Amino acid sequence: MVLRHARAARRSAFTALCALVLAGLPCVAAADATPAAGPTPGAAQTLGADRPSPHLLAALRRDLKLDEAQASERLVNEAEAGSRAGRLRIALGDRFAGAWVRGRTAEELTVATTDAKDVPAIEAQGATAKVVRRTLADLEAAKAKLDAAAERVKTLDTPVWYVDVPDNRVMVQATSQEAGNAFVEAAGLEGADVGIRMSTARPRLLQDITGGDAFYIDGSARCSVGFSVTRGEQPGFVTAGHCGRAGATTTGYDRTAQGTFRASVFPGEDMAWVATDAQWTPTPDVRAQDGQEVQVTGSAQALVGASVCRSGSTTGWHCGTIEQHDTSVSYPEGTVDGLTRTTVCAEPGDSGGPYVTGAQAQGVTSGGSGDCAGGGTTFYQPVNPILGDFGLTLTTAAAQTAPVPQEDGAQAWTAGRVYEVGATVTRDGVTYRCLQTHQAQGAWAPAGAPALWQRL
């Protein structure tokens, strides 16, 4: 059930709301005061959502059918919602069941809980509360059983399964009801706990062996560059793991020598990074429409429902929305877990290309179904696991600051480290908790980034 703002409920819940100060949430100033529904100060500024590229705005107008004011407002709302959702996730703890944005300008943030007593706290943060049966941890545990079953049984007819946070259930995409039921049974799950969505679409990897621009692997296959990165002094870029194995050589869009795959994982995950030669300089740029560029300033993970735009060497610059995180996809070549499902279109050759929300890097193209003529579904490998697993630093346009000596101990905040929601760090003797998954940037020290860190 969805519970919305009510003045009487706010009055009766005033005492409970103020008690939540201990969880890091603000107390309403008066019993009959309207909770602040506006954005958390500083979130849009921190993430660069208040300074969008005109090329990003143009793509959002085209693909999401927005005017310029709506596109700008949507980016700000998405950034602010992520910060508020992070605070509520921490406050609700084990009762948290997910968060997402809806509306033409992403004006409505919904946060789900399994306890109706949490409703006043959620509404005090300007969000809509939804009381559901299953926690996010319950949903993730159910999906993990499907992941395990996929290692034992064939999934040709059940190629996609994911956690559907808005519907509070795990979903399986199947070619028939019979195939879906068999997969659910193999996982040891009850049918009532898993939805089955019928579709004849079969996701495919988006690599093109016919040649073209972007970059080439071993002189033949073509993929798209993801994001520029460094590892120590070594420059390079991230891309999809299925594009090439460790040791494969690459040439650039102009067919000149470029670099070598240093690490690659596929299947299981779909991630790789290429170390480039000295003549290739890493930049924070992502190619947009008509040869223009947008720049990334970080990698804060966007919510379900947020807008996202993709660049690829075959189809160029297209936008859509995020449908689900934590999606598993069974390609003919193997199963990949932990992908994000989107409404953005893509075609062969777009593999490895970047996804961005506002100025924040989100991931690299893995695969999908459909095309950009009739529309489709795509899946991307989130970028933060790539950065964390391979020890890479995202190249950004954010102002960098000189390293500051950190306190001793594993908890010290460190630029370049990927932090998950709920992680705690110390900086200058103060303890902070992470609100949004991201890679720490020099310009995003906790004291100056309240959109990403909550002071304890």
Buried (B, 14 or more C-beta within 10 A) or exposed (E): EEBEBEEEEBEEBBEBBBEBEEBBBBEBEEBEEEBBBEBBEBBBBBBBBBEBBEBBBBBBBBBBEBEEEBBBBBBBBBBBBBBBBBBBBBBBEEBBBBBBBBEEBBBBBBBBBBEEEBBBBBBBBBBBBBBBEBBBEBBEEBBBBBBEBBEEEEBEBBBBBBBBBBEBBBBBBBBEEEBBBBBBBBBEBEEEBBBBEEEEBBBBBBBBEEEBBBBBBEEEBBBBBBBBBBBEEBBBBBBBBBBBBEEBBBBBBEEEEBBBBBBBBBBEBBBBBBBBBEEBEBBBBBBBBEEBBBBBBBBBBBBBBBBBBBBBBBBBBBBBBBBBBBBBBBBEEEBBBBBBBBBBBBBBBBBBBBBBBBBBBBBBBBBBBBBBEEEBBBBBBBBBBBBBBBBBBBBBBBEEEEEEEBEEEEBEBEBBBBBEBEBBBBBEEBBBBBBBBBBBBBBBBBEEBBBBBBEE
